[in-house]
């Protein structure tokens, strides 16, 4: 028997969390308030929807479950935190997140329905309701993914991002928290979230310059972002997806460090250990594919995420056809992998990389301008950390 955590808006009858409607009058049930953290939005209306439960909290805002007042359609509504909406950069990012997702009609991009402002002025966005978990949570729970799951997930991400790139949108903040895995009988069904840092290449509108907003998350940031360069294109997203694929296959982030500065320095100057040296059974040919996609020079990376997914399939011994694997069940992919013969690695991957020596052009010496750009980014990061510490101490 579930504890009573919801109550009817009309008669007050209490129910468990598995009862969205009252059995007496058919009215919506709403999540009980936490006496230590009351939420003014529970039971209130945002547009045509009644907020019925809190789902999750993020750095930018809170996500709620809501129901349409008449049709009972279930949706998710993301509302900016009070302190965040006072920051115009954050509000602009939020607006862009909605506009980009609205334009990108692709099954791998979350479907957004509406954008508006609550009675108190807080911006909110209404989206399809997803059941599943973020990739970050899945990684936390299982550590490493089998190759079949990695290929299916990366292939689906490729379809979504290649579509975004065809519109001129560069995500620029890809990370496991922005990849949502919807529960499906055939395996994960991917939804790419948070296009708030998107860069529309032909745009002339206001630029978002806050650290962590346009520059991406440190672990998955490309070298050109880390060095503060302006010529960011789709190959920045290729780098981030390669870093995510590396983590899925090995259970380790590609560039690990104790602080932002150390992480950025490793991204710019070091290569990660070959996946085959960390996890038994990973073909050495995968080292070549991910090493190329994580190249410091973006011109050495695959030109699209689709090309990366194709190369990954080929390295696993399968047909380089990511659209096919995106729609194939994980079980069927696993069966195909069991019968496949991965290709031999490129010459240097089995020698220099296996010995822990980077390939010759993987980590070029930084020119003065690049070092200066990196130092600027590190300074921004340091200031952000100090500001966060000051805020924590004052609260």
C-alpha positions in Angstrom: 0.0 0.0 0.0 1.5 3.3 -1.1 1.6 6.2 1.3 -1.0 8.9 0.7 1.0 11.5 -1.3 -1.7 13.0 -3.5 -5.1 14.5 -2.7 -8.2 15.4 -4.8 -8.5 19.1 -5.7 -12.2 19.0 -5.0 -13.0 16.7 -2.1 -9.6 16.2 -0.6 -9.6 12.4 -0.6 -6.0 11.1 -0.3 -4.4 8.7 -2.7 -1.1 7.1 -3.5 1.1 8.5 -6.3 -0.3 6.1 -8.8 -3.8 7.7 -8.8 -3.9 10.8 -11.1 -7.7 11.2 -10.7 -10.1 11.0 -7.8 -12.2 7.8 -7.7 -15.2 9.8 -6.3 -15.5 12.8 -8.6 -12.9 12.3 -11.3 -11.1 15.5 -10.3 -7.3 15.8 -10.6 -5.2 14.7 -7.7 -2.3 16.9 -6.6 0.9 16.0 -4.8 0.9 16.7 -1.1 3.0 19.7 0.0 6.2 19.3 1.9 5.7 21.3 5.1 9.4 22.2 5.0 9.4 23.2 1.3 6.0 24.4 0.2 5.6 25.0 -3.5 3.2 27.7 -4.6 2.8 26.2 -8.1 1.2 22.9 -7.0 -2.5 23.0 -7.8 -2.1 26.2 -9.7 -2.6 26.7 -13.4 0.1 27.5 -16.0 -1.7 28.3 -19.3 -4.3 25.6 -19.9 -2.5 23.1 -17.5 -2.9 22.3 -13.8 0.4 21.6 -12.0 -0.1 18.3 -10.2 3.4 17.2 -9.0 7.0 18.1 -8.8 9.3 15.9 -10.9 12.8 17.2 -10.7 15.0 20.2 -9.9 17.9 21.4 -12.1 20.3 24.3 -11.9 18.0 26.4 -14.2 14.5 25.5 -13.1 12.0 23.0 -11.6 10.2 20.5 -13.8 6.6 19.6 -12.9 4.0 17.1 -14.1 0.8 18.9 -15.3 -2.5 17.9 -16.8 -4.6 19.8 -19.3 -7.6 21.3 -17.6 -10.2 19.6 -19.9 -8.4 16.9 -22.0 -6.4 15.6 -19.1 -3.3 15.4 -21.4 -0.2 14.8 -19.4 2.7 17.1 -19.9 5.9 18.4 -18.3 6.4 22.0 -17.5 9.7 23.6 -16.8 9.7 26.8 -14.8 12.8 28.9 -14.1 13.9 29.3 -10.5 13.1 32.7 -9.0 16.8 33.6 -8.6 17.6 32.4 -12.2 14.9 34.5 -13.9 16.6 37.6 -12.6 19.5 36.8 -14.9 18.8 38.0 -18.5 21.4 35.6 -19.9 19.5 32.7 -18.3 16.2 33.9 -19.6 17.6 34.3 -23.1 19.0 30.8 -22.9 15.6 29.4 -21.8 13.8 31.2 -24.7 16.3 29.8 -27.2 15.9 26.3 -25.7 12.2 26.5 -26.6 12.6 28.1 -30.0 15.3 25.6 -31.2 13.3 22.5 -30.0 10.1 23.9 -31.6 11.8 24.2 -35.0 13.5 20.8 -34.8 10.7 18.3 -35.5 12.6 15.1 -35.0 11.7 12.1 -32.8 15.1 12.4 -31.1 14.4 16.0 -29.9 12.0 16.7 -27.1 8.6 18.0 -28.4 7.8 21.4 -26.9 4.2 22.7 -26.8 4.1 26.2 -25.4 6.1 29.0 -23.9 4.7 31.5 -21.5 4.9 33.4 -18.2 3.3 32.6 -14.9 1.2 35.2 -13.1 4.4 36.1 -11.1 6.3 36.6 -14.3 8.4 33.4 -14.2 9.0 32.0 -17.7 7.8 28.5 -18.3 7.9 25.9 -21.1 5.4 23.1 -21.7 6.9 19.9 -23.1 5.9 16.3 -23.8 6.1 14.1 -20.6 8.9 11.6 -20.8 9.2 8.5 -18.7 12.7 7.1 -18.2 15.9 8.6 -16.9 18.8 10.8 -17.9 21.8 9.1 -19.3 23.8 10.4 -16.3 21.5 8.5 -14.0 21.8 5.3 -16.1 25.6 5.6 -16.0 25.6 6.1 -12.3 23.5 3.0 -11.8 25.3 0.6 -14.2 28.7 2.0 -14.8 29.3 0.7 -18.3 27.0 0.0 -21.2 27.3 -3.1 -23.4 28.4 -2.3 -27.0 24.9 -2.9 -28.4 23.4 -0.3 -26.1 26.1 2.2 -26.9 25.7 1.8 -30.6 21.9 2.2 -30.4 22.1 5.3 -28.2 24.8 7.0 -30.3 23.0 6.2 -33.5 19.8 7.8 -32.3 21.7 10.9 -31.0 23.3 11.1 -34.5 20.0 11.4 -36.2 18.8 14.1 -33.9 22.0 16.2 -34.0 22.6 15.8 -37.7 19.1 17.2 -38.2 19.9 20.1 -35.8 23.1 20.8 -37.6 21.3 20.9 -41.0 19.3 23.8 -39.6 22.6 25.5 -38.5 22.0 24.7 -34.8 25.1 23.7 -32.8 24.1 22.3 -29.4 27.4 23.2 -27.6 26.4 21.8 -24.2 26.0 18.1 -24.8 26.4 15.9 -21.6 24.8 12.8 -20.1 22.3 15.1 -18.3 21.0 16.4 -21.6 20.5 12.9 -23.1 17.2 11.4 -21.9 16.5 7.6 -22.2 12.9 6.9 -22.6 11.8 3.4 -21.6 11.0 1.2 -24.6 10.6 -2.6 -25.1 13.3 -2.6 -27.8 15.8 -0.6 -25.8 16.5 3.1 -25.1 14.6 5.7 -27.1 16.8 8.8 -27.0 15.6 12.4 -26.6 18.2 15.2 -26.8 17.4 18.0 -24.3 18.3 21.6 -23.6 19.2 23.4 -26.8 19.6 26.6 -24.6 23.2 27.0 -25.6 22.5 26.5 -29.3 24.4 28.6 -31.7 22.6 29.5 -34.8 25.5 30.2 -37.1 23.8 32.9 -39.2 22.2 34.7 -36.2 23.0 38.3 -35.2 21.1 38.3 -32.0 22.5 38.7 -28.5 25.3 36.4 -27.5 25.3 34.3 -24.4 28.6 34.5 -22.7 28.2 33.1 -19.2 30.5 30.2 -18.4 28.6 26.9 -18.5 26.0 28.5 -20.8 27.7 28.8 -24.1 31.0 27.2 -23.3 29.5 23.8 -22.4 30.1 21.5 -19.5 33.8 21.0 -18.7 34.0 17.2 -19.0 32.6 17.3 -22.6 33.9 20.6 -23.8 35.8 20.6 -27.0 39.4 21.9 -27.2 38.3 24.9 -29.3 35.7 25.8 -26.6 38.3 25.3 -23.8 40.6 27.7 -25.6 37.9 30.3 -26.1 37.9 30.1 -29.9 34.9 31.6 -31.8 34.9 29.1 -34.7 32.7 26.5 -33.0 30.9 24.3 -35.5 29.2 20.8 -35.6 32.5 19.1 -34.8 32.3 20.5 -31.3 29.2 18.4 -30.9 31.0 15.4 -32.5 33.7 15.8 -29.8 31.1 15.9 -27.0 29.3 12.8 -28.2 32.6 10.9 -28.6 33.4 11.8 -24.9 29.9 10.6 -23.9 30.4 7.4 -25.9 33.8 6.9 -24.3 32.2 7.2 -20.8 29.4 4.7 -21.8 31.9 2.2 -22.9 34.5 2.5 -20.1 32.6 3.9 -17.1 35.2 6.7 -16.9 35.0 10.3 -18.2 37.6 10.9 -20.9 39.2 13.9 -19.3 39.1 13.7 -15.5 40.3 16.3 -13.1 39.8 17.7 -9.6 38.6 21.1 -10.8 37.6 22.9 -13.9 41.1 24.2 -14.7 42.6 20.7 -14.5 39.8 19.3 -16.8 40.3 22.0 -19.4 44.1 21.6 -19.4 43.7 17.8 -20.0 41.2 18.5 -22.8 43.6 20.7 -24.5 46.9 18.9 -23.8 46.2 15.2 -23.1 44.6 12.2 -24.7 42.5 9.7 -22.7 43.6 6.1 -22.2 42.4 3.8 -25.1 39.0 2.2 -24.2 40.4 -1.2 -25.0 43.0 -0.8 -22.3 40.3 -0.1 -19.7 37.5 -2.6 -20.5 38.1 -6.1 -21.7 36.4 -7.0 -24.9 36.3 -3.5 -26.4 37.8 -3.9 -30.0 41.0 -1.9 -30.5 39.5 -0.5 -33.6 37.2 1.5 -31.3 40.3 3.2 -30.0 40.9 4.6 -33.5 37.4 5.9 -33.9 37.1 7.6 -30.6 40.7 8.9 -30.7 39.9 10.5 -34.0 36.6 12.0 -32.8 38.4 13.4 -29.7 41.2 14.9 -31.8 42.5 18.3 -30.6 42.3 19.6 -34.2 38.7 19.6 -35.2 39.7 19.1 -38.8 40.8 15.6 -37.9 37.4 14.7 -36.5 34.5 13.1 -38.4 32.5 15.9 -40.0 29.1 14.8 -38.6 27.8 12.8 -35.6 26.3 10.4 -38.2 29.8 9.8 -39.6 31.0 9.1 -36.0 28.2 6.6 -35.4 28.9 4.9 -38.7 32.6 4.6 -37.8 31.7 3.2 -34.4 29.5 0.6 -36.0 32.3 -0.3 -38.4 34.8 -0.6 -35.6 32.5 -3.1 -33.9 32.3 -5.2 -37.1 28.9 -4.1 -38.3 27.6 -2.2 -41.3 28.3 1.5 -41.0 24.7 2.5 -41.2 23.6 4.4 -38.1 20.0 5.0 -39.3 19.6 1.2 -39.4 21.0 0.6 -35.9 19.0 3.5 -34.4 15.8 1.6 -35.3 17.1 -1.9 -34.4 16.4 -3.4 -31.0 19.2 -3.7 -28.6 18.8 -7.4 -28.5 19.1 -7.7 -32.3 22.2 -5.5 -32.3 23.7 -7.7 -29.6 23.0 -10.7 -31.8 24.7 -9.0 -34.8 27.7 -8.1 -32.7 28.1 -11.7 -31.5 28.4 -12.8 -35.1 30.6 -9.9 -36.2 34.4 -9.7 -36.6 35.8 -6.3 -35.7 38.4 -4.9 -38.1 42.1 -4.7 -37.1 43.1 -1.3 -35.6 45.1 1.3 -37.4 48.9 0.7 -37.0 49.5 3.4 -34.4 46.5 2.4 -32.2 48.0 -0.9 -31.4 51.4 0.4 -30.7 51.7 4.0 -29.5 48.2 4.3 -27.9 48.4 0.9 -26.3 51.7 1.9 -24.8 50.2 5.1 -23.5 51.9 7.3 -26.1 49.7 9.8 -27.9 49.5 9.8 -31.7 51.8 12.5 -33.1 49.2 15.2 -34.0 46.7 14.5 -31.3 47.9 17.1 -28.8 49.5 20.0 -30.6 51.5 22.6 -28.8 49.3 25.6 -28.0 50.0 28.8 -29.9 50.2 31.9 -27.8 46.7 33.1 -28.8 45.2 29.7 -27.9 46.9 29.7 -24.5 45.6 33.2 -23.9 42.1 32.0 -24.8 42.4 29.1 -22.4 43.6 31.3 -19.6 40.6 33.6 -20.1 38.3 30.6 -19.8 40.0 29.5 -16.7 39.8 32.9 -15.2 36.0 32.9 -15.9 35.7 29.5 -14.3 37.6 30.7 -11.3 35.5 33.8 -10.9 32.3 31.6 -11.2 33.6 29.3 -8.5 34.4 32.2 -6.2 31.0 33.8 -6.8 29.3 30.4 -6.0 31.4 30.1 -2.8 30.4 33.7 -1.8 26.8 32.9 -2.4 27.0 29.7 -0.4 28.7 31.5 2.5 26.1 34.3 2.5 23.1 31.9 2.5 
